[in-house]
Amino acid sequence: MTVNICLEQITKTYYGTETPVKALRGVSLVLDKPEMVAIMGPSGSGKSTLMNILGCLDKPDGGSYSFADYDVMKMSRDQLAYLRNRRIGFVFQNFNLLARTSALENVCLPLNYAGVSNREAEKRAHEMLGLVGLAGREQHRSTQMSGGQQQRVAIARALINQPDLLLADEPTGALDTQTSADIMNLLQKLNREQALSIVIVTHEPEIALYCDRIIRLRDGLIISEETAPAAAAGGKEENV
């Protein structure tokens, strides 16, 4: 099911230094269909702040944020945690897997925290690992897997709660060129086949080309928004 995600005139200022830092100065973004959006910009442009606000990890100072039927600006800390845990998935550059546990156990973690039975959690984890191309690798530990395989485990874990929105922060930053292409092809496939909205923060132009839209930030403002050439040409998806 597609949900409408709408940020309007979002502002965020960080204090604690001699000079307040205006991280976002009126940013608007709408996701009203399953698409892949790349967010680009130099260090300090506001990319991470925007990602944190989208993921309900931080609250804006001003503006409005609606996620489906939720008014995020009016939600309590517990309500934000519920929304974050049930409707949003996160993928990070360094995978954030538990090294001494199996792929299956890593993917089960969000459901374990949610109180889902072990049997049901393992069933869904098997399904997610199959979805990302890791069927048969369920018992492998992180130390027994390549970087690309570890990122696939991280993606499976992010998908286990069937989120409406997947946020990926430099998801290919620790991977080589071919493995990066494999991961982006996988994300494209999930976007198209699972009707999943995906927002990716990246500094790599070639990664942004896998997305439908490229949004560029500078000094807390959107300075450009464009359709990615690859999306206009039908995408770059290959077999995964």
C-alpha positions as CSV (number, residue, x, y, z in Angstrom):
1,M,0.0,0.0,0.0
2,T,1.3,3.4,-1.0
3,V,1.3,6.0,1.8
4,N,1.5,9.8,1.3
5,I,4.5,11.4,2.9
6,C,4.6,15.2,2.9
7,L,7.1,17.6,4.4
8,E,6.4,21.3,4.0
9,Q,8.7,24.2,4.8
10,I,10.7,22.1,7.3
11,T,13.2,24.1,9.5
12,K,15.7,22.8,12.0
13,T,18.3,24.7,13.9
14,Y,20.9,23.2,16.2
15,Y,22.1,25.1,19.3
16,G,24.9,24.4,21.8
17,T,27.6,26.3,20.0
18,E,28.4,30.0,20.0
19,T,26.6,30.3,16.6
20,P,23.4,28.4,16.0
21,V,23.5,26.1,13.0
22,K,20.5,26.3,10.6
23,A,20.6,22.8,9.2
24,L,17.3,23.1,7.3
25,R,15.8,26.4,6.2
26,G,12.4,25.6,4.6
27,V,12.6,22.2,2.9
28,S,9.6,20.6,1.2
29,L,9.4,17.1,-0.1
30,V,6.4,14.9,-1.2
31,L,6.4,11.1,-1.7
32,D,3.0,10.2,-3.0
33,K,3.9,7.1,-5.0
34,P,6.5,4.3,-4.7
35,E,9.7,5.8,-6.0
36,M,13.4,6.1,-5.3
37,V,14.7,9.5,-4.4
38,A,18.4,10.4,-4.0
39,I,19.4,13.2,-1.7
40,M,22.8,14.8,-2.5
41,G,24.8,17.7,-1.3
42,P,28.1,18.7,0.2
43,S,29.0,18.1,3.9
44,G,26.8,20.4,6.1
45,S,24.1,20.8,3.4
46,G,21.4,19.2,5.6
47,K,21.2,15.7,4.1
48,S,21.6,13.9,7.4
49,T,19.2,16.2,9.2
50,L,16.6,15.7,6.5
51,M,17.1,11.9,6.7
52,N,16.7,12.0,10.5
53,I,13.5,13.9,10.3
54,L,12.1,11.6,7.6
55,G,12.9,8.7,9.9
56,C,11.3,10.3,13.0
57,L,14.7,10.2,14.7
58,D,14.5,14.0,15.1
59,K,11.8,16.6,15.1
60,P,11.8,19.8,13.1
61,D,11.5,23.2,14.7
62,G,8.9,24.4,12.2
63,G,6.9,23.4,9.1
64,S,4.7,20.3,8.8
65,Y,5.3,16.6,8.4
66,S,2.5,14.1,7.6
67,F,3.1,10.4,7.3
68,A,0.0,8.7,6.0
69,D,-2.6,9.6,8.6
70,Y,-0.1,10.7,11.2
71,D,0.7,14.4,12.0
72,V,4.3,13.8,13.0
73,M,4.7,17.2,14.6
74,K,2.1,16.4,17.2
75,M,3.3,12.9,18.1
76,S,4.9,12.0,21.4
77,R,8.3,10.3,21.8
78,D,6.6,6.9,22.2
79,Q,4.3,7.5,19.2
80,L,7.3,8.4,17.1
81,A,9.1,5.3,18.2
82,Y,6.1,3.2,17.2
83,L,5.9,4.8,13.8
84,R,9.6,4.5,13.3
85,N,9.7,0.8,14.3
86,R,6.6,-0.3,12.4
87,R,6.5,1.8,9.2
88,I,10.1,2.8,8.4
89,G,13.2,0.7,7.6
90,F,16.8,1.9,7.9
91,V,19.9,0.8,6.0
92,F,23.4,2.2,6.9
93,Q,26.8,2.3,5.3
94,N,28.4,0.0,7.8
95,F,25.6,-2.6,7.9
96,N,25.3,-2.5,11.8
97,L,25.0,-6.3,12.0
98,L,25.8,-8.3,15.2
99,A,29.0,-10.0,14.2
100,R,28.6,-13.2,16.2
101,T,25.1,-14.0,15.3
102,S,23.7,-15.6,12.1
103,A,22.1,-13.8,9.2
104,L,18.7,-15.2,10.3
105,E,19.2,-14.0,13.9
106,N,20.2,-10.5,12.7
107,V,17.1,-10.2,10.5
108,C,14.8,-11.5,13.3
109,L,16.0,-8.8,15.8
110,P,13.2,-6.1,15.0
111,L,10.5,-8.7,15.5
112,N,12.1,-10.0,18.7
113,Y,12.0,-6.5,20.1
114,A,8.4,-6.2,19.0
115,G,7.4,-9.4,20.9
116,V,6.7,-11.6,17.9
117,S,7.1,-15.3,18.6
118,N,10.4,-16.9,17.6
119,R,8.6,-19.2,15.2
120,E,6.9,-16.4,13.3
121,A,10.0,-14.2,13.4
122,E,12.1,-17.0,11.8
123,K,9.5,-17.7,9.2
124,R,9.4,-14.0,8.1
125,A,13.2,-13.7,8.3
126,H,13.6,-16.7,5.9
127,E,11.2,-15.0,3.5
128,M,13.1,-11.7,3.7
129,L,16.5,-13.4,3.2
130,G,15.1,-15.2,0.2
131,L,13.7,-11.9,-1.2
132,V,17.2,-10.3,-1.1
133,G,18.9,-13.3,-2.7
134,L,20.3,-15.0,0.4
135,A,18.3,-18.2,0.6
136,G,20.6,-20.9,1.9
137,R,22.8,-18.4,3.8
138,E,20.6,-18.1,6.9
139,Q,23.1,-19.6,9.3
140,H,26.2,-17.7,8.0
141,R,27.7,-15.1,10.4
142,S,28.7,-11.7,9.3
143,T,32.4,-12.7,9.4
144,Q,31.6,-15.4,6.8
145,M,30.0,-13.0,4.4
146,S,31.2,-10.5,1.8
147,G,30.3,-6.8,2.2
148,G,27.6,-7.1,-0.4
149,Q,26.0,-10.1,1.4
150,Q,26.2,-8.2,4.7
151,Q,24.3,-5.3,3.2
152,R,21.7,-7.6,1.8
153,V,21.2,-9.0,5.3
154,A,20.9,-5.4,6.6
155,I,18.2,-4.7,3.9
156,A,16.4,-7.9,4.8
157,R,16.4,-6.7,8.4
158,A,15.0,-3.3,7.4
159,L,12.2,-5.0,5.5
160,I,11.1,-7.5,8.2
161,N,8.4,-5.2,9.5
162,Q,7.1,-4.5,6.0
163,P,7.8,-0.8,6.1
164,D,6.2,1.9,3.9
165,L,9.5,3.8,3.6
166,L,13.1,2.6,3.4
167,L,15.8,5.1,4.3
168,A,19.3,4.3,3.1
169,D,22.3,6.4,4.3
170,E,25.2,5.9,2.0
171,P,24.2,2.2,1.5
172,T,27.1,1.5,-1.0
173,G,29.8,3.6,0.7
174,A,31.7,0.6,2.0
175,L,31.3,-1.5,-1.2
176,D,33.3,-1.9,-4.4
177,T,31.8,-0.7,-7.8
178,Q,30.3,-4.0,-8.9
179,T,28.8,-4.8,-5.5
180,S,27.4,-1.3,-5.3
181,A,25.7,-1.9,-8.6
182,D,24.3,-5.2,-7.3
183,I,22.8,-3.5,-4.2
184,M,21.3,-0.6,-6.2
185,N,19.7,-3.1,-8.6
186,L,18.3,-4.9,-5.6
187,L,16.8,-1.7,-4.2
188,Q,15.3,-0.9,-7.6
189,K,13.7,-4.3,-7.7
190,L,12.3,-3.9,-4.2
191,N,11.0,-0.5,-5.1
192,R,9.2,-1.8,-8.2
193,E,8.0,-5.2,-7.0
194,Q,7.2,-4.3,-3.4
195,A,5.8,-0.8,-4.0
196,L,8.3,0.5,-1.5
197,S,9.3,4.2,-1.3
198,I,13.1,4.5,-0.9
199,V,15.1,7.6,0.0
200,I,18.9,7.3,-0.4
201,V,21.5,9.8,0.9
202,T,24.6,9.5,-1.3
203,H,27.6,11.6,-2.5
204,E,28.1,9.3,-5.5
205,P,26.5,10.6,-8.8
206,E,26.5,7.2,-10.3
207,I,24.5,5.8,-7.4
208,A,22.0,8.7,-7.7
209,L,21.3,7.7,-11.3
210,Y,19.5,4.6,-10.2
211,C,16.8,6.7,-8.6
212,D,13.7,8.3,-10.1
213,R,14.5,11.8,-8.6
214,I,17.6,13.6,-7.5
215,I,17.3,16.3,-4.9
216,R,20.3,18.5,-4.2
217,L,20.7,20.4,-1.0
218,R,23.0,23.3,-0.1
219,D,23.1,25.3,3.1
220,G,19.8,23.8,4.3
221,L,17.9,24.5,1.1
222,I,16.9,22.5,-1.9
223,I,18.7,24.1,-4.8
224,S,17.6,21.7,-7.5
225,E,15.3,18.7,-8.1
226,E,15.4,16.7,-11.3
227,T,14.3,13.4,-12.9
228,A,17.3,11.1,-13.0
229,P,18.4,10.4,-16.5
230,A,18.4,6.6,-15.8
231,A,14.8,6.8,-14.6
232,A,13.8,8.7,-17.7
233,A,15.4,6.1,-19.9
234,G,13.7,3.2,-18.0
235,G,16.1,2.6,-15.2
236,K,19.4,0.7,-14.9
237,E,18.0,-2.5,-13.4
238,E,19.8,-5.7,-14.2
239,N,19.4,-9.3,-13.0
240,V,20.1,-9.6,-9.3
